[in-house]
Structure formats: C-alpha cells, structure tokens
Amino acid sequence: MKKYIFVIILFIMTAFVINGCQEAVKVEKAEVIKQTAEPNDVVMATKEADLPVPPPPPAEPAIVTEPLQVPKAVEPNIVKEQPKAEVQIEPNKPAEPNVSQAQVSVPVEIAKPAAEVNVVTAAKSANQSFVDSYAALLKNYVNSDGYVNYEVLKRKRIEILQTLDALAKVDAGQYEAFTKDEKIVFWINAYNARMLYVIIENYPVQSSALARLWYPPNSLRLIEPASVVGTAKWDKYKFTLMNEEFTLSEIEKRFFLKEFNDPRIIFALNFASVGGPQFRNEPYKADKLNEQLDEQIKKYLATPAGFKIDEKDQSVHLNGLLQDTWYGSYFTAVYGTDKKFKIQEANVRAVLNFVSKYVEPAKVNFLEKGIYSVMFMPYDWRLNEPSSMR
C-alpha cells in the first residue's frame, strides 16, 4: 500500500516539474521573438499583449502635399498671357519684367484720357477748317490797311458762305475742349466773319438824296434801322452756332465783356467802318493772341482817329468808342484807378489808365501830370472799303 502511495506522489511531482519547464520555454521564446521581430511584428506582438496602439507614422501627410502643387501647373499659362495683354494695350512700349496682373490692367485705365484727347483733336480739326477758310478770305479781299473789297466779295459770296458753313460745324462739346485763349479767338474770328456777311447783304449802301445831305453815301448810318447805331443795328441778322441762336451784340456782351472780361478785345473787332480799329487781314490765333491784341491797340491809338493830345488847347481827344455810352464803362472793372487822373470821372480815369499803357512815354507824362480836359471825337461811320481811303 505504501508503495502505491509513493508512486502516485512521484508522478504528481514529475508532472509539475514538466509543466514548469514548458512555461519557462514559452517565456524564453517570447523574449527571443520580441528582440528579433520587425516593426510590423512588434505591432502584432503588442496587440497580442494588449498594449496601446502607437500613433500613425509621420510619413503619411506627404500624401496630402501632392494635390497642393496642382495650381503650379497653371502658372505657365498665366505668365504667357501677361505679355500678350500688354502688347495689345501699348504696342510701342517694350514689356517690363516681373509685371503682375494688377500692373497689366493699368494701361486699360488710360483709355479714357485717350478718348478725351480725340475730342480735343476733333474740336481743333473742325475749328481749323473754319480758320483756314477764313484766312483765305482775308488774304483775297482785305488789304494791309484793313480795307475790304466788298464789291468783289459780294460777287463771290459763295466763298464766305463756305467759310460760315465750316464755322457752323464746330459743336458745343468740341468748343468746351478749347482753352480760354482758343475760345476768345474762336469768337473774335466768328464775329468778324459774320460781320463781312452782314455787310455784303447790305452792299452797296442804299440811301436817298436827302439822307446823303447828312451822311456820306457809304455811311453805315444809312443802313436800316437808320436810327440805331453800334452793333445793335445788326440784331436782325441772327445766326446759329452750336445749336444756339446768336447776334453780334450778344457775342460782344456775353463773351468779350462779361465772360472773358477783357476790353482789349474791342480793338480786334471788325466794325466795318473807318472810325473803328483797323480790320486785321489775318485770323487771330491763341498762341499769338496777346501779341496781336497789343499790336492792334498800339496801332489804333497811334492814329488821330483813335487818340490825340492838343497841348495848346490843353485837351485830350479819344475816339467815340471809348465813351461811357459805348464801351468806356467796361474799362473800369479792369483798369479803374484812384491814384492817377484824379480830376476825371471814374470811367474816364480807367480809359486814360488803359491808354497810358500803350502810348509813347511823352504822351504818358502829359496824361499823368498835365491839366487838361477830355473830349470824345465823332465816330466815322464810312464803310471800310478802298473808296474811303481817298
């Protein structure tokens, strides 16, 4: 019996020893596997050991970067379009390096001023056609002394009608593009051309034997309405410019004496009479305006009909154009003075101040220091034609 019990105990102990050896082998094998395994095997081993899952490898975001490079493929097309757009806008200007799209759009903004330049060019072209036609008219029918051959001009009236037709083609938009001096010469030339037309419409001057007892046969006073003198006499001769109706007297008051406020312009006008300033046989031009006006004034005041001093009688004689009832009052705003000519009325002081700027020094000295009376000479209404020179 004891023998059987001993055998059983020995069998159990042997079983425990064998099981312990097997467990030891498993642990040793696991350690060997852990030391020699690849990264993926480690992951599997750790999963088996219920360890935390490691974060994704950092190499994966590289997959996302490749779509972000796609816009770079469009850049060559943009670069090619930039020089093309610039060549279309400024064909004569060489391309500049590194021009951005914002810079390329800048020349497009310049298109508006270019259009304005075209308006100015059109305006000057239309006006130049009138000036050229008018210049030819003056050359053919006005002599160097300012006398007009109305007899021949009336026979060839088609020439003045062509000139006035050219004038009518200047429109309001084009006129607004003119400079101030260009506007002044435009109206001076227009006024003088229209006056030529008014005279040939009344040439030769018709008068009765009774009327000729009072006035010369070619006096403008004989033209109806005979009771009206000055530019207002021609108010019935209306004409249209820039879609607006005008008369010669309206041009004088509205432009020459009000808007431009320059009394010098009076000496540039064609009054079609011997008593007025000499009719210039060339058009007025913007780039020569001041020179032409000053020459007109000096020439007129150098004639006995314009201005003279009588030292013996202690008197100064001025043309009737310069009295208050005609143009004299318009000089006050520009040439009025309280420092000189104090014994004279305000308007007369202004006229004398104006005259003293254009006459010779000896006459200026008399005007400023002398004691004299001022008188206005009768106006000579004879037509400014060659027969009046004799």
Secondary structure, 3 states (H helix, E strand, C coil): CHHHHHHHHHHHHHHHHHHHHHHHHHHHHHHHHHHHCCHHHHHHHHHHCCCCCCCCCCCCCHHHHHHHCHHHHCHHHHHHHHHHHHHHHCCCCCCCCCCCHHHHCHHHHCHHHHHHHHHHHHHHHHHHHHHHHHHHHHHHHECCCCCECHHHHHHCHHHHHHHHHHHHCCCHHHHHCCCHHHHHHHHHHHHHHHHHHHHHHCCCCCCCCCHHHCCCCCEHHHCCCCCCCCHHHHCCCCEEECCEEECHHHHHHHHHHHHCCCHHHHHHCCCCECCCCCCCCCCCCHHHHHHHHHHHHHHHHCCCCCEEEECCCCEEEEEHHHCCCCCHHHHHHHHCCCCCCCCCCHHHHHHHHHHCCCCCHHHHHHHHHCCCEEEEECCCCEECCHHHHC
